[in-house]
Every structure is written in C-alpha cells, then in structure tokens.
Amino acid sequence: MTLSVILVDDHALVREGLARLIDSAPEFQVAGQGACLADGYSLLAKQHDLLVVDVSMPDGSGLSLARYAREHYPNMGIVVVTMHNDDETLLEALDAGASALVLKSDPSDDVLYAVRQAVHRPRSFVADGLSDALRRRESSSKPRLTPRETEVMASLLDGASVSQVARSLYMSESTVKTHIARLYDKLGVHNRAALAMAAVQHGLVPNSARSAQQAALTA
C-alpha cells in the first residue's frame, strides 16, 4: 500500500529535494506540494497519510499547520523540517503535536527514518536532543506563586521575621507559616537562605539580589 505525502515548504529547492527523497522510498508517494500555509490548508482538505512542513513560512509558522493537522487528522503523521537547531523550536513542535522533527542539514537516512516513524507512530515524537531539551526546560521552569506567597517571600527576603510578616500583611503567624511551607515546597528548599538563592535563580522577585543576600545573612 502506497502512503500519500504532502510537502509544504516555501523554498522550492528544499521542497523538491524532499520530494525526490521521499518518492525514492517504495512505500511513499508525494501527492501534493505547497509553498505557503494557505497551500497547506488546501492540501489537508484531501485525505493524506503524512504532512511534511517547514517552520518558517512566508504567511506564518508551519507549526500552526502542524497543530491544525493534529487536531483535525489525529492519525496523520506530521514531520516538521527546519533549519533552526534550538530547544524552543523543538519543544514547540512537540507541543504542536508533531510526530517528528528533523533538521534540513540532517542526513537523508535520518529524514526517511523520521518519516517512517511518523507514519507508524503518529502520536509519538522523535527528534535528536529531545531528552536534553526536556531536561533543560524542566530545570528552567519558573515556579508559580500566588500573589500572597509572593508578598510573604518578598518580606522574608527583606529579613522580616514571621511575626513581622504577620503584622505587615495582616495575617496570623500560623497563616504565614503555612505560606512559608508552601514556598519551601514549590521551590524545593528547606530554609530561608536557600529560599533567597532560589528566588534569585528563578527571577521571582524583581531586584531581589540585595534583599536575598540580606535574608541569607540574617537566616
């Protein structure tokens, strides 16, 4: 059974090169090509097995087409091709529901491997460097604090005691302690000095470096 493929890339040479490569595999046939997102949406209106789309397009991001294809054709394989070798593009392709991401500089065998994986496992995602990118995203993700937690943390970083925080924010000391416990849990710390360093690391308090140093010294 021959699998139908559509290509969307605004660079004719790249698109034609991909078409020749994919057509060289006996199980695939390139059924349509487009040079912009508008072409891509028109091509998707017909039944196809695989979409290969570039990221940088003249009328928007190819990732929006990938996202649309995943929402409307859940079993379609989607391969994103790009010249951008960075975490942001890779993770955006993952979040858009792509099946694979390959670089335009990758060897032909790697491209065909990604295409085959996308067809057979459309809801999975393969890309070189994926695990490292996910690890970097996890380590750099900023904890989400409530407005009240932010106020309590700011007071702590200014060196205030629990009782002083309670008075300044019109809270009971037990409530302040509850907020502190939640702050420690969200930031993965166990004392005020570590809280100060984590706050600076994650950029949670504007201009906090001086206050953080003071808090660490008075902890």
C-alpha positions, 0 to 999 in steps of 0.5 A, spaced: 500 500 500 502 506 497 502 512 503 500 519 500 505 525 502 504 532 502 510 537 502 509 544 504 515 548 504 516 555 501 523 554 498 522 550 492 529 547 492 528 544 499 521 542 497 523 538 491 529 535 494 524 532 499 520 530 494 525 526 490 527 523 497 521 521 499 518 518 492 525 514 492 522 510 498 517 504 495 512 505 500 511 513 499 508 517 494 508 525 494 501 527 492 501 534 493 506 540 494 505 547 497 509 553 498 505 557 503 500 555 509 494 557 505 497 551 500 497 547 506 490 548 508 488 546 501 492 540 501 489 537 508 482 538 505 484 531 501 485 525 505 493 524 506 497 519 510 503 524 512 504 532 512 511 534 511 512 542 513 517 547 514 517 552 520 518 558 517 513 560 512 512 566 508 504 567 511 506 564 518 509 558 522 508 551 519 507 549 526 500 552 526 499 547 520 502 542 524 497 543 530 491 544 525 493 537 522 493 534 529 487 536 531 483 535 525 487 528 522 489 525 529 492 519 525 496 523 520 503 523 521 506 530 521 514 531 520 516 538 521 523 540 517 527 546 519 533 549 519 533 552 526 537 547 531 534 550 538 530 547 544 524 552 543 523 550 536 523 543 538 519 543 544 514 547 540 513 542 535 512 537 540 507 541 543 504 542 536 503 535 536 508 533 531 510 526 530 517 528 528 522 533 527 528 533 523 533 538 521 534 540 513 542 539 514 540 532 517 542 526 513 537 523 508 537 516 512 535 520 518 529 524 514 526 517 511 527 514 518 523 520 521 518 519 516 517 512 517 516 513 524 511 518 523 507 514 519 507 508 524 507 512 530 503 518 529 502 520 536 509 519 538 515 524 537 522 523 535 527 528 534 535 528 536 536 532 543 529 531 545 531 528 552 536 534 553 531 539 551 526 536 556 531 536 561 533 543 560 526 546 560 524 542 566 530 545 570 528 552 567 521 552 569 519 558 573 515 556 579 508 559 580 506 563 586 500 566 588 500 573 589 500 572 597 506 567 597 509 572 593 508 578 598 510 573 604 517 571 600 518 578 598 518 580 606 522 574 608 527 576 603 527 583 606 529 579 613 522 580 616 521 575 621 514 571 621 511 575 626 513 581 622 510 578 616 504 577 620 503 584 622 505 587 615 500 583 611 495 582 616 495 575 617 496 570 623 503 567 624 500 560 623 497 563 616 504 565 614 507 559 616 503 555 612 505 560 606 512 559 608 511 551 607 508 552 601 514 556 598 519 551 601 515 546 597 514 549 590 521 551 590 524 545 593 528 548 599 528 547 606 530 554 609 530 561 608 537 562 605 536 557 600 529 560 599 533 567 597 538 563 592 532 560 589 528 566 588 534 569 585 535 563 580 528 563 578 527 571 577 521 571 582 522 577 585 524 583 581 531 586 584 531 581 589 539 580 589 540 585 595 534 583 599 536 575 598 543 576 600 540 580 606 535 574 608 541 569 607 545 573 612 540 574 617 537 566 616 
